[in-house]
């Protein structure tokens, strides 16, 4: 998949996962892998987390970990919740448009 397209989609997906519960980076990557993003690596996710935090869409808080060093947990902000609604609306429109194009292309291909 195109890297730029994937990053845009990942931002929305990351916000959606963080909205469910506060989560730290490694656990977030594992959860995204469970949803099918198997090849996802920290080098992709951590810069997105930094960007989302800088833009006020998430906030991070260091918390003690029973298993080693402290972890930075991320939570969604009100700004982030608004971005999620925008992401969902844009995603639905995009998938509707692409589905229409695929259908027309398939229909056209079947008639030749």
C-alpha positions as a printed NumPy array, in Angstrom:
array([[  0.   ,   0.   ,   0.   ],
       [  1.177,   3.532,  -0.74 ],
       [  3.091,   4.804,   2.3  ],
       [  1.534,   8.294,   2.336],
       [ -1.975,   6.878,   2.026],
       [ -1.228,   4.385,   4.783],
       [  0.085,   7.106,   7.123],
       [ -3.086,   9.15 ,   6.704],
       [ -5.245,   6.109,   7.386],
       [ -3.028,   5.098,  10.301],
       [ -3.501,   8.461,  12.004],
       [ -7.241,   7.897,  12.052],
       [ -6.868,   4.279,  13.147],
       [ -4.469,   5.25 ,  15.937],
       [ -6.918,   7.848,  17.215],
       [ -9.731,   5.282,  17.132],
       [ -7.68 ,   2.77 ,  19.147],
       [ -6.579,   5.39 ,  21.677],
       [-10.192,   6.51 ,  22.058],
       [-11.07 ,   3.022,  23.325],
       [ -8.596,   3.162,  26.23 ],
       [ -5.358,   4.846,  27.286],
       [ -2.512,   2.892,  25.709],
       [  1.277,   3.037,  25.379],
       [  3.175,   2.811,  22.099],
       [  4.204,  -0.841,  22.039],
       [  0.722,  -2.041,  23.072],
       [ -0.764,   0.212,  20.384],
       [  1.435,  -1.38 ,  17.728],
       [  0.396,  -4.854,  18.909],
       [ -3.286,  -3.911,  18.778],
       [ -2.938,  -2.473,  15.263],
       [ -1.21 ,  -5.7  ,  14.18 ],
       [ -4.207,  -7.636,  15.502],
       [ -6.374,  -5.543,  13.166],
       [ -4.302,  -6.596,  10.154],
       [ -1.439,  -4.092,  10.048],
       [  1.061,  -6.953,  10.492],
       [  4.112,  -5.21 ,   9.06 ],
       [  3.713,  -2.108,  11.24 ],
       [  6.856,  -0.989,  13.074],
       [  7.636,   1.534,  15.782],
       [  9.466,   3.731,  13.278],
       [  6.12 ,   4.357,  11.618],
       [  3.905,   4.663,  14.688],
       [  6.016,   6.751,  17.093],
       [  6.384,   9.756,  14.758],
       [  2.603,   9.703,  14.232],
       [  2.075,   9.684,  18.006],
       [  4.425,  12.672,  18.334],
       [  2.548,  14.533,  15.598],
       [ -0.863,  13.785,  17.131],
       [  0.363,  14.925,  20.543],
       [  1.91 ,  18.095,  19.116],
       [ -1.395,  18.862,  17.355],
       [ -3.337,  18.404,  20.595],
       [ -5.273,  15.355,  19.387],
       [ -3.836,  13.095,  22.093],
       [ -2.049,  13.717,  25.358],
       [  0.668,  11.602,  26.888],
       [  1.319,  10.833,  30.526],
       [  4.182,   8.847,  32.03 ],
       [  2.996,   6.015,  34.261],
       [  4.855,   3.459,  36.327],
       [  5.109,   0.005,  34.823],
       [  5.24 ,  -3.182,  36.877],
       [  7.545,  -4.598,  34.187],
       [ 10.489,  -2.238,  33.821],
       [ 10.716,   1.438,  32.94 ],
       [  7.842,   3.908,  33.059],
       [  5.6  ,   3.998,  29.984],
       [  3.998,   6.921,  28.232],
       [  0.265,   6.315,  27.973],
       [ -1.742,   8.256,  25.425],
       [ -5.33 ,   9.434,  25.79 ],
       [ -7.631,  11.094,  23.286],
       [ -8.445,  14.795,  23.691],
       [-11.577,  16.687,  22.699],
       [ -9.691,  17.881,  19.616],
       [ -8.857,  14.266,  18.8  ],
       [-12.498,  13.238,  19.162],
       [-13.441,  15.874,  16.6  ],
       [-10.743,  14.634,  14.231],
       [-12.091,  11.084,  14.603],
       [-15.541,  12.195,  13.461],
       [-13.987,  13.971,  10.477],
       [-11.852,  10.904,   9.669],
       [-14.869,   8.572,   9.765],
       [-16.913,  10.846,   7.49 ],
       [-14.045,  11.218,   5.01 ],
       [-13.301,   7.47 ,   5.089],
       [-16.937,   6.609,   4.372],
       [-17.032,   9.033,   1.452],
       [-13.731,   7.758,   0.058],
       [-14.763,   4.099,   0.263],
       [-18.136,   4.893,  -1.326],
       [-16.452,   6.689,  -4.225],
       [-13.819,   3.994,  -4.782],
       [-16.439,   1.232,  -4.581],
       [-18.487,   2.993,  -7.283],
       [-15.439,   3.257,  -9.544],
       [-14.565,  -0.419,  -9.021],
       [-18.136,  -1.457,  -9.793],
       [-18.218,   0.562, -13.016],
       [-14.813,  -0.791, -14.031],
       [-15.936,  -4.369, -13.338],
       [-19.212,  -3.855, -15.166],
       [-17.384,  -2.343, -18.126],
       [-14.897,  -5.203, -18.146],
       [-17.69 ,  -7.791, -18.152],
       [-19.334,  -6.317, -21.269],
       [-16.267,  -6.535, -23.485]])
